[in-house]
Amino acid sequence: MSRSVIIAIDGPAGAGKSTVARRVAAELGIDYLDTGAMYRAVTFGVLAREIDPSDANSVIRVCRELDLDITVDCVLVDGIDATSAIRGPEVTSAVSAVAATPEVRKFLVELQRDWIRTRGAGVVEGRDITTVVLPDADLKLFVTASPRVRAVRRVAESGGDVDEVEASIAERDRRDETREASPLSVASEAVVIDTSEMSIDDVVADVLSRVKG
């Protein structure tokens, strides 16, 4: 069943927002955009060119040069399949620096707005969707969970030490919340959903009830 609804979802890394967004979009028969994949794709391109992610001028140039093709199941960067690589440790450790560059965010925000304008409906998730990209979305959500729960989930998926992963997540939260450009924050009209003690099925059902209600 297709609906002309725009759903914006924000939240910290590992809270489950990507899984929730995908499933909600599928249930409603509308498209889904993972904006985090866009920043990761740019980071992949920066690293592939052996550029320092903290070199803002070079990062901006690369961002404008890249040929990005991002779909639900595939991420192509200059024709290279980077779907798995953008989730790897090298990109993960560098993406915050790239995403903190104001000009990069401005460039990608316009692409994200164009994406929703073209479709007229969709589920868009990231870290500044409700506050910056789509402040007039029909439904604004902030999906979160405790750092410990997020760490346990990530270790279950990818392995590692829970304490180390938790520390990394906490540091990522700190960077995202304190960056100058579009920091991670809860929009005044956003519905906060804490998934710490909820299953994905429960979260999806909650979101769908808000859309249908």
PyMOL commands that set and color helices and strands:
alter all, ss='L'
color gray80, all
select helices_A, chain A and resi 17-28+35-48+56-65+85-87+89-99+102-119+129-133+147-158+162-178+200-212
alter helices_A, ss='H'
color red, helices_A
select strands_A, chain A and resi 6-10+32-34+68-70+75-77+80-81+122-126+139-144+191-194
alter strands_A, ss='S'
color yellow, strands_A
deselect
rebuild
show_as cartoon
